[in-house]
Amino acid sequence: MEIDFHIHSNHSFDSRSTVEEILRRAKKIGLDGVAIVDHGTAAGGLEALSLPEERREGLVVIPGMEVMTAFGDIMGLFATGPINTTEPMEVILEMKRQGALVVLPHPYFSELPGQTYLLEYFDAIESCNGRHQMDGGLTVAEAQKKIERFARQHNLAVLGGSDAHTISEIGVGTTIIDAQTADDIRDAIEKKLTTVRHGEQLRFRKFFFGI
């Protein structure tokens, strides 16, 4: 399966993409699944899951959210409930209580986190984020390798996502997983069985799908 693990819908303050537009676009460009992870809410992913099967375009949908903290953004895949705090450890623990996988998104936008003691509570890290592809003059591929080394050091799975805030960004950064269901996807992430495709590898979508 090819999955974009980082998409924002109009349940985020900075996106106008409706859930159904996201699903149609993901299907059109050949994705098998999406994670809709809005800012501070799981409403977008839950809306997608509430749709009838035929309106989900045959895609596996993973709900979640992205929460801003003093540590930086923290993403919870499979998070479904509200999180009413921005204190990093409390956010992590609440995501865990909800059965979520805790992800560090777009880490090479600036620096890798200084509070590395928190990383023992994380399950995965984005080694590709479609919006933040450079770090200190590194190429996309160099930045990805840097994060993948960091992930191995801290026993983290690597994930790719577009961080799409518009429909045209969906698919610019994805993850390849041998899976069929949402449970399979969770299991693969926990076992670190993920492969990431970065934006440069996906530029062909611009030509074939009109991005």
N, C-alpha and C positions, 0 to 999 in steps of 0.2 A: 504494500500500500504506500501511496505517496500522500503525505498529510502536511498541511500548513497549520502549524501549531500556534499562530499568533495573529488573530484577526479581530478588529474592532468593528462593532456595529453602531447603529444610531442610538444605542443605549449608553454609549460613551459621549462625553460632551464635545469631542473633537472629530466625530465621524457622522456622516449622513447615510451611510450604507445600511439599507434595510437587511434584515435577516434573509429574506427570500432572494434578494439581489445577490447576497454573498453566496448562497447555495447554488444559484443558477450559474454564477461566474465560475465557482470552483468546479462544477460539473463540466462546463464548457471547456476549460483548459486542462481537463483530464485528471483532476485530483480525486482521491478516494475518500478523503476525510478532512475535516476542519475542526480547529478549536476556536471557539468564539470567546474571547477573554476581555471583557469590557473593563473600563476603569472603575474599580470600586463596586462592581456588581456582576452577578452571573446572569442577569436578565436576558441578554442576547442569546447565550447558549441554551438557556431554559426555554426561550421562545422557539428556537429551532427544534428542540426536542419535542415540543408540544404539537408541532405540525404533523399532519397525516403523513404516512410513509411516502406517498407518491410526491408530496411537495418538498420532501427532503432530498430529492434528486438521487436517491440511492447512496447518499454519503453517510459515513459514520460521523456523528457530531459529538464533540466533547465540550461540555460547558466548563467555564472557569472564570477567573477574574485576575486583574492586575491591580495591585495596591501599592501606592506610593508610601514609602517609609523613610526614616532617616538613614537607613542602610542603602536606600535606592529602591527601585521597583522590585516587588516580589510577585511572582505569578503562581497561581494555584490552579493546576489542571484537575478537573472533576470537582472543584469547589462549587457549591450550589447555594449556600446561605450567606447572609450578610456578615460582614466583618467590620465591627464598629471600633476599630483602633488603628493607629498608624505606628505603634511601637513595634519594632521589627520582630522581636521574639514572640510577642503576643500574636502578631499576624501569622507567623509560622505555625505556632501551636494551634491556633484556631483553624487554619487550613488543614492541619493534620487531623484535628478532631472531626472535620468534615470528610475525612477520607481522601483528601486531595494529595496530589504529587506537587511538591514545592520546587519551583523553577526560578533560576536567576536569569532574567531577560537582558538582552542587549548589553552585555558586560564590557565590550570593547568600545563602547561609545566614548568612554573617557578612560577610567582606570579599573583594573580588577579591584574588588572590594578589599578594604583594609581589615574589616572585622571578620577575618577568615574563620574564627571560632564558630561563627554561625553556619558555616558551610556544611558542617556535619549533619545539619537538619535538612539540607537540600537534597533533592533527588536528581536534578538535571540542571544543565546550563545551556543557554543558546550559544552555539558556536557560529551561527549565522542568523543575522537579523537584517531583513531586507532594507530597512531604513538607515542602518548604521553599519556601513561596510568598510570603513577605514579607521585606523587607529595609529596615530603617530607616524603617518607616512607609509604604513604597511599596505600591501595589496590585500584584496579580499581573501585570496588563498592563504597568504601569510598570517592574516588576522585569525582565520579559521584554525590554522594549525596551532597558533599560540593558545587559543582557547581549548583546543582538544588536548594539548599537553597539560594544561591546568586542570581539565576535567579528569584526566587519568590520575593526576596527583591527589585529587580530592574525591575519587570514586563517584563521579557524577556521569550520568548519561548526557549525551550531546543531542540537542534539538535544533532544528531550523524552522524559522517562521518568517513571514513577510512583515509583520507589524503593520499590516494594511489598515489604513484609515480611509482609503478610497477603494472602489471596486477594481480599478486598474492595477493596484499593487498586489492583489492576491496571487500567490504562487511564486513570488520573488523571494525564494528561501523556503525550502521544504525539508521534510524528513522521510526517509524510506524505512519502512518497518515490515517485517514478515508477519502479517496479522490479518484477521478477518473481522474482528469485533472490537468494541471499546475495551472489553476485558483483556483481549489479546494485546492491545496497544499498551495498556497499563502494565501488563506483565513484561512486555519487551523493554519498556523504559526502566522498570525496576531491575531488570537483568542486564541493562546497558547494551541492548541489542538494537542500536539505532545507527543510521548513516545519514549524514547531512549533505544536502545540495545547496551550494551558495548561489547568490544572485547572478554571477557571471555565467554559471552553467545553465541558467534558466532564461537567458536573454532571448533565446529562440522564440519564447512565448510572444514577445513583442511583434515578431514578424508573422507568426501563424495565427495569433488570436487578437491582434489589433490593440495590444496594451499601449 
